[in-house]
Amino acid sequence: MAYIQDIAVIRPQMAEAIPCTHEDLIKLLEDTRIELEEKLNDLEMLSVQATCMTYDMVTIRTDPSVVESIIRLNEAYLSCKEAVAKDYKEMLIKPKEN
C-alpha cells in the first residue's frame, strides 16, 4: 500500500494548458531551432579543438627530437636552479658591505 502512495507522489501532475497562438508556437520552434544550431556549432568547435590537441599530443610524444629537447631543457633548468640557489646561499652568508 505504501508503494502505491510513493508512486502517486513521484508522478508529476499535469499542468494546465497555457493559451498560445499558432504564431507563438511557430516562434518558439524557430527560436529552439536557432538555439540548437548554435549549440551544435559550439560542439563542433570544441570537437575540432579537442582533435587538434590530440594530434599535437601524439606528434609531440612520438617525435624523438622533442623528447631529447625536453630532457636537455630540464637539465639546463636544474643546473640553473642549482646555480641560483648556490649564489643565493652565498649572498645570505656573505656579510653586507656598506
CYANA upper distance limits for C-alpha pairs under 8 A (distance plus 0.5 A):
  1 MET  CA      5 GLN  CA      7.18
  2 ALA  CA      6 ASP  CA      6.79
  3 TYR  CA      7 ILE  CA      6.95
  4 ILE  CA      8 ALA  CA      6.89
  5 GLN  CA      9 VAL  CA      6.91
  6 ASP  CA     10 ILE  CA      6.78
  7 ILE  CA     11 ARG  CA      6.55
 20 CYS  CA     24 ASP  CA      6.49
 20 CYS  CA     25 LEU  CA      7.50
 21 THR  CA     25 LEU  CA      6.96
 22 HIS  CA     26 ILE  CA      6.74
 23 GLU  CA     27 LYS  CA      6.57
 24 ASP  CA     28 LEU  CA      6.60
 25 LEU  CA     29 LEU  CA      6.67
 26 ILE  CA     30 GLU  CA      6.61
 27 LYS  CA     31 ASP  CA      6.57
 28 LEU  CA     32 THR  CA      6.62
 29 LEU  CA     33 ARG  CA      6.61
 30 GLU  CA     34 ILE  CA      6.72
 31 ASP  CA     35 GLU  CA      6.63
 32 THR  CA     36 LEU  CA      6.58
 33 ARG  CA     37 GLU  CA      6.68
 34 ILE  CA     38 GLU  CA      6.77
 35 GLU  CA     39 LYS  CA      6.70
 36 LEU  CA     40 LEU  CA      6.52
 37 GLU  CA     41 ASN  CA      6.61
 38 GLU  CA     42 ASP  CA      6.72
 39 LYS  CA     43 LEU  CA      6.61
 40 LEU  CA     44 GLU  CA      6.62
 41 ASN  CA     45 MET  CA      6.75
 42 ASP  CA     46 LEU  CA      6.78
 43 LEU  CA     47 SER  CA      6.61
 44 GLU  CA     48 VAL  CA      6.70
 45 MET  CA     49 GLN  CA      6.73
 46 LEU  CA     50 ALA  CA      6.59
 47 SER  CA     51 THR  CA      6.62
 48 VAL  CA     52 CYS  CA      6.70
 49 GLN  CA     53 MET  CA      6.65
 50 ALA  CA     54 THR  CA      6.59
 51 THR  CA     55 TYR  CA      6.64
 52 CYS  CA     56 ASP  CA      6.63
 53 MET  CA     57 MET  CA      6.67
 54 THR  CA     58 VAL  CA      6.68
 55 TYR  CA     59 THR  CA      6.67
 56 ASP  CA     60 ILE  CA      6.53
 57 MET  CA     61 ARG  CA      6.53
 58 VAL  CA     62 THR  CA      6.55
 59 THR  CA     63 ASP  CA      6.46
 60 ILE  CA     66 VAL  CA      6.88
 60 ILE  CA     67 VAL  CA      8.30
 61 ARG  CA     66 VAL  CA      8.17
 61 ARG  CA     67 VAL  CA      7.74
 63 ASP  CA     67 VAL  CA      7.40
 64 PRO  CA     68 GLU  CA      6.84
 65 SER  CA     69 SER  CA      6.59
 66 VAL  CA     70 ILE  CA      6.64
 67 VAL  CA     71 ILE  CA      6.76
 68 GLU  CA     72 ARG  CA      6.74
 69 SER  CA     73 LEU  CA      6.51
 70 ILE  CA     74 ASN  CA      6.53
 71 ILE  CA     75 GLU  CA      6.70
 72 ARG  CA     76 ALA  CA      6.63
 73 LEU  CA     77 TYR  CA      6.59
 74 ASN  CA     78 LEU  CA      6.68
 75 GLU  CA     79 SER  CA      6.72
 76 ALA  CA     80 CYS  CA      6.55
 77 TYR  CA     81 LYS  CA      6.49
 78 LEU  CA     82 GLU  CA      6.60
 79 SER  CA     83 ALA  CA      6.68
 80 CYS  CA     84 VAL  CA      6.66
 81 LYS  CA     85 ALA  CA      6.62
 82 GLU  CA     86 LYS  CA      6.60
 83 ALA  CA     87 ASP  CA      6.65
 84 VAL  CA     88 TYR  CA      6.50
 85 ALA  CA     89 LYS  CA      6.64
 86 LYS  CA     90 GLU  CA      6.73
 87 ASP  CA     91 MET  CA      6.57
 88 TYR  CA     92 LEU  CA      6.77
 89 LYS  CA     93 ILE  CA      6.72
 90 GLU  CA     94 LYS  CA      6.34
 91 MET  CA     95 PRO  CA      8.44
